[in-house]
């Protein structure tokens, strides 16, 4: 139980285009989802927290207009990187909590984004 | 703001031996959780062990145990009988009551034959 999936697992896009990453909780209702960014050989940095049905809360320094987060249902959150640039290339990881799982965070397998 | 410090960028241990990874944290809160996560080359974050701050007893999960020193704000991970599959990046993490996780910089563990 407590499985979180991400799609796609990797994506390559051209500079200036937008990319959407999906995060799904497969066997529980995720009232809260978190989005992290991890640069090579570095730690996970929290980008934003999203609660189902409400606007995401962004961490200091994260551009909310660039990283659009939607959490429209209890099993799906999406992260859209708008007008992507090479410096946005990174590994993006989501996690989810909720329901009987309490506030334990369960992580997705991550999405590698490469912007050319 | 909470901070988590892992002072060992890399550690090495021989198979079947014991290794301890260090972690210190800073917080003004009294109610929190501490975690050790493993990140193998697949990049999937795997929960190794968790510790509730209000519990004095150190958590244990099979070959993994922690030494939680609340007053010193120290939370080390001991891996006994190390196996090749233990090789990975290990992150210490702090979680506050709002469920936000703060990660340390990580320790890369190598396991040698």
HADDOCK unambig.tbl for C-alpha pairs under 7 A between the chains (distance, minus, plus):
assign (segid A and resid 42 and name CA) (segid B and resid 105 and name CA) 6.38 0.50 0.50
assign (segid A and resid 43 and name CA) (segid B and resid 103 and name CA) 6.64 0.50 0.50
assign (segid A and resid 43 and name CA) (segid B and resid 104 and name CA) 6.69 0.50 0.50
assign (segid A and resid 43 and name CA) (segid B and resid 105 and name CA) 5.03 0.50 0.50
assign (segid A and resid 43 and name CA) (segid B and resid 106 and name CA) 6.40 0.50 0.50
assign (segid A and resid 44 and name CA) (segid B and resid 103 and name CA) 6.42 0.50 0.50
assign (segid A and resid 103 and name CA) (segid B and resid 99 and name CA) 6.20 0.50 0.50
assign (segid A and resid 107 and name CA) (segid B and resid 45 and name CA) 6.13 0.50 0.50
assign (segid A and resid 108 and name CA) (segid B and resid 44 and name CA) 6.98 0.50 0.50
assign (segid A and resid 109 and name CA) (segid B and resid 43 and name CA) 6.71 0.50 0.50
assign (segid A and resid 109 and name CA) (segid B and resid 44 and name CA) 4.77 0.50 0.50
assign (segid A and resid 110 and name CA) (segid B and resid 44 and name CA) 6.95 0.50 0.50
